[in-house]
Amino acid sequence: METDLVLADGRTLHVYDTGSGTPVFWHHGTPQIGAVPAPLLALPGIRWLSYDRPGYGGSTTQPGRAIGSAADDVAAIANSLGVSSFSVLGHSGGANHALACAALLPDRVPRCVTVGAMAPFEPSDLDWWAGMVAPEELRASVVGREALTAQLTSGLFDANSFTPADHAATAVAGTWVDLGRNADLATAKGLDGMIDDDLAYVADWGFKVGDIGAPVLLLHGVQDRVIPFSHAEWLARHLPSATLRPSSSDGHISALDRILDVVEFLHG
């Protein structure tokens, strides 16, 4: 089921709901829409909830939003659906929005799973940029909106950001082929969602990861060239209840396969 939810501030969120099972919010990456990828829909007993983040798909833009802003939007969606508690699962930048919900909705989020999550911007004990094959987009984000817009409108993408396993996962016959289609839909109406995401990643997140008390399962490909594995190691050191599950042969996309192994964690 897909619906539009009008918030108190007048914004619209485009919402997805599969209808029955254990509620789990899916947080998509950048750029994506909230449509849940087919491999996740095949997992038994889960009620997938999701939404297009502001500026993507059918959701209104929200300039200046922080990663932590997602918690209010998710709470509003859950309230509209009569869902009191729910786990969260996010991939790539969506993983950090899932962490925001765990931090800011502690009474509603019993567990959190991330895949390819990044660490907060430039902490003192991490070389944040080390290992990123193509950091130009995020470096432009640090400069500001105008520089980022110019970088994104250049249309350049370094294929080396993805490992051979990533390319296989998103190929026509790949397990995660949905992500390519969803990325096209995410930017069909413009780049606002992507720009606001990127700016939020290198700004104050609106929460501290150390405040997350719920169990967090960190899935991360050791070969990840987009968000290096060192980010996952940093998060594991700073999250009070984290478990790090590295996958030695995976990159940024192929690591999504590891979700299929942790269904029991999502069910709680």
TORMIPA-327559 format. One line per 3 residues: number of its first residue (from 1); for each residue x negated, y negated, z of C-alpha. Coordinates in nm, 3 decimals. Each point is the difference from the previous one (the first is absolute). Layout:
! residues N
NUM = X Y Z  ...
! end
This chain:
! residues 268
1 = 0.000 0.000 0.000  -0.122 -0.351 -0.082  0.154 -0.310 0.155
4 = -0.078 -0.368 0.050  -0.015 -0.136 0.352  0.040 -0.377 0.051
7 = -0.192 -0.118 0.305  0.086 -0.281 0.238  -0.255 -0.229 -0.169
10 = 0.172 0.052 -0.337  -0.262 0.234 -0.148  0.101 0.325 -0.166
13 = -0.173 0.333 0.053  0.053 0.284 -0.247  0.041 0.313 0.213
16 = -0.032 0.373 -0.070  0.159 0.274 0.215  0.009 0.374 -0.073
19 = 0.273 0.049 0.259  -0.071 0.289 0.240  -0.274 0.154 0.213
22 = -0.271 -0.139 0.228  -0.032 -0.374 -0.080  -0.340 -0.104 -0.140
25 = -0.074 -0.341 -0.153  -0.223 0.013 -0.309  -0.222 -0.308 -0.050
28 = -0.124 -0.034 -0.356  -0.340 -0.123 -0.117  -0.102 -0.299 -0.213
31 = 0.150 -0.044 -0.255  0.295 0.239 0.038  0.371 0.003 0.069
34 = 0.168 0.193 0.278  0.130 0.289 -0.211  -0.123 0.312 0.180
37 = -0.233 0.216 -0.214  0.134 0.340 -0.104  -0.244 0.213 0.208
40 = 0.126 -0.167 0.317  0.363 0.048 -0.097  -0.072 0.373 -0.024
43 = -0.104 0.021 0.366  0.273 0.174 0.204  0.210 -0.162 0.269
46 = -0.113 -0.362 -0.037  0.224 -0.300 -0.050  -0.216 -0.240 -0.195
49 = 0.062 -0.370 0.057  -0.186 -0.266 -0.195  0.022 -0.342 -0.159
52 = -0.169 -0.219 -0.257  -0.227 -0.231 0.198  0.075 -0.370 -0.053
55 = -0.081 -0.110 -0.353  0.018 0.349 -0.147  0.288 0.156 -0.194
58 = 0.333 -0.115 0.138  -0.130 -0.174 0.315  -0.029 -0.376 0.042
61 = -0.345 -0.154 0.033  -0.128 -0.107 0.342  -0.306 -0.222 -0.050
64 = -0.237 -0.009 0.294  0.116 0.329 0.144  -0.237 0.196 0.222
67 = -0.034 0.376 0.008  0.181 -0.014 0.333  0.301 -0.162 -0.170
70 = 0.095 0.347 -0.120  0.112 0.098 0.348  0.291 -0.245 0.001
73 = 0.111 0.110 -0.346  -0.018 0.368 0.091  0.191 -0.059 0.324
76 = 0.273 -0.184 -0.193  0.029 0.288 -0.249  0.014 0.259 0.277
79 = 0.265 -0.198 0.187  0.212 -0.028 -0.315  -0.016 0.378 -0.043
82 = 0.061 0.082 0.366  -0.344 0.158 0.042  -0.145 -0.052 0.348
85 = -0.340 0.169 -0.037  -0.213 0.106 -0.293  -0.353 0.104 -0.085
88 = -0.202 -0.199 -0.253  -0.221 0.111 -0.288  -0.199 -0.229 -0.226
91 = -0.253 0.023 -0.280  -0.281 -0.245 -0.074  0.118 -0.352 0.095
94 = 0.331 0.154 0.100  -0.188 0.193 0.267  -0.079 -0.328 0.172
97 = 0.366 -0.103 -0.014  0.081 0.334 0.163  -0.253 -0.080 0.275
100 = 0.178 -0.335 0.048  0.326 0.178 0.073  -0.173 0.232 0.249
103 = -0.154 -0.302 0.174  0.300 -0.234 0.003  0.287 0.251 0.036
106 = -0.145 0.226 0.270  0.340 0.110 0.133  0.118 0.109 -0.346
109 = -0.306 0.158 -0.167  -0.108 0.328 0.165  -0.271 0.092 -0.255
112 = -0.189 -0.148 -0.292  -0.183 0.153 -0.298  -0.233 -0.201 -0.222
115 = -0.171 0.095 -0.325  -0.291 -0.216 -0.115  0.051 -0.276 0.258
118 = -0.233 -0.299 0.018  -0.153 -0.152 0.312  0.077 -0.359 0.103
121 = -0.198 -0.254 -0.199  -0.369 -0.019 0.086  -0.022 0.119 0.360
124 = -0.342 -0.042 0.157  -0.071 0.374 0.007  0.079 0.090 -0.364
127 = -0.144 -0.097 -0.338  0.348 -0.048 -0.144  -0.109 -0.019 -0.365
130 = -0.249 0.286 -0.006  0.105 0.278 -0.237  0.273 -0.191 -0.185
133 = -0.066 0.061 -0.369  0.206 -0.298 -0.119  0.047 -0.254 0.281
136 = 0.066 -0.298 -0.229  0.373 -0.014 0.072  -0.045 -0.014 0.376
139 = -0.295 -0.239 -0.027  0.224 -0.234 -0.200  0.260 0.033 0.276
142 = -0.248 -0.139 0.249  -0.047 -0.307 -0.221  0.376 -0.062 -0.020
145 = 0.319 0.033 -0.198  -0.118 -0.184 -0.311  -0.317 0.210 -0.033
148 = 0.193 0.320 0.062  0.263 -0.089 -0.259  -0.273 -0.062 -0.257
151 = -0.164 0.331 0.085  0.323 0.198 -0.029  0.117 -0.166 -0.321
154 = -0.327 0.100 -0.164  0.153 0.346 -0.011  -0.333 0.173 0.060
157 = -0.007 0.334 0.182  -0.316 0.196 0.068  0.084 0.364 -0.070
160 = -0.299 0.100 0.210  0.201 -0.102 0.308  0.171 0.337 -0.036
163 = -0.179 0.331 0.029  0.060 0.282 -0.252  0.240 0.151 0.255
166 = 0.191 -0.331 0.016  0.028 -0.019 -0.379  0.127 0.358 -0.012
169 = 0.260 -0.075 0.269  0.147 -0.291 -0.199  -0.022 0.158 -0.346
172 = 0.317 0.088 -0.192  0.008 0.347 0.153  -0.146 -0.114 0.334
175 = 0.164 0.041 0.337  0.013 -0.376 0.065  0.090 -0.121 -0.350
178 = 0.290 -0.197 0.157  -0.251 -0.252 0.134  -0.087 -0.123 -0.349
181 = 0.364 -0.059 -0.087  0.066 -0.167 0.334  -0.298 -0.232 -0.046
184 = 0.138 -0.116 -0.335  0.342 -0.065 0.156  -0.162 -0.186 0.290
187 = -0.157 -0.262 -0.225  0.272 -0.016 -0.269  0.139 -0.327 0.143
190 = -0.333 -0.156 0.093  -0.293 0.029 0.236  0.143 -0.163 0.315
193 = 0.026 0.321 0.200  -0.354 0.104 -0.086  -0.141 -0.345 0.075
196 = 0.173 -0.022 0.338  -0.119 0.351 0.088  -0.362 -0.075 -0.084
199 = -0.002 -0.330 0.186  0.143 0.175 0.308  -0.269 0.269 -0.001
202 = -0.280 -0.254 0.051  0.188 -0.220 0.250  0.113 0.055 0.358
205 = 0.224 0.307 -0.005  0.234 -0.124 0.273  -0.083 0.290 0.233
208 = -0.299 0.182 0.149  -0.060 0.363 -0.089  -0.113 0.064 0.357
211 = 0.355 -0.073 0.118  0.140 0.305 -0.182  0.089 0.264 0.258
214 = 0.179 0.249 -0.225  -0.194 0.294 -0.145  -0.153 -0.097 -0.335
217 = -0.120 0.254 -0.256  -0.260 -0.152 -0.233  -0.030 0.183 -0.333
220 = -0.285 -0.125 -0.217  -0.200 0.125 -0.296  -0.372 0.001 0.068
223 = -0.055 -0.087 -0.368  0.239 -0.299 0.009  -0.141 -0.282 -0.214
226 = 0.287 -0.246 0.062  0.009 0.001 0.381  -0.321 0.170 0.113
229 = 0.005 0.277 0.258  -0.187 -0.227 0.243  0.327 -0.191 0.047
232 = 0.170 0.315 0.126  -0.289 0.067 0.236  0.035 -0.355 0.138
235 = 0.372 0.048 0.055  -0.059 0.334 0.172  -0.238 -0.171 0.244
238 = 0.242 -0.282 0.081  0.339 0.171 0.008  0.070 0.146 0.346
241 = 0.192 0.307 -0.125  -0.145 0.062 -0.345  -0.095 0.325 -0.171
244 = -0.219 -0.032 -0.310  0.041 0.269 -0.267  -0.256 -0.053 -0.274
247 = 0.034 0.183 -0.331  -0.342 0.047 -0.151  0.095 0.032 -0.367
250 = 0.271 -0.269 -0.013  0.005 -0.359 -0.120  0.258 -0.271 0.056
253 = 0.293 0.164 -0.183  -0.073 0.371 0.026  -0.012 -0.037 0.381
256 = 0.379 -0.028 -0.017  0.005 0.377 -0.045  -0.096 0.032 0.368
259 = 0.345 -0.134 0.099  0.141 0.331 -0.113  -0.201 0.165 0.280
262 = 0.132 -0.217 0.286  0.377 0.038 -0.029  0.015 0.139 0.354
265 = -0.156 -0.322 0.133  0.261 -0.213 -0.173  0.278 0.209 0.149
268 = -0.152 -0.043 0.348
! end
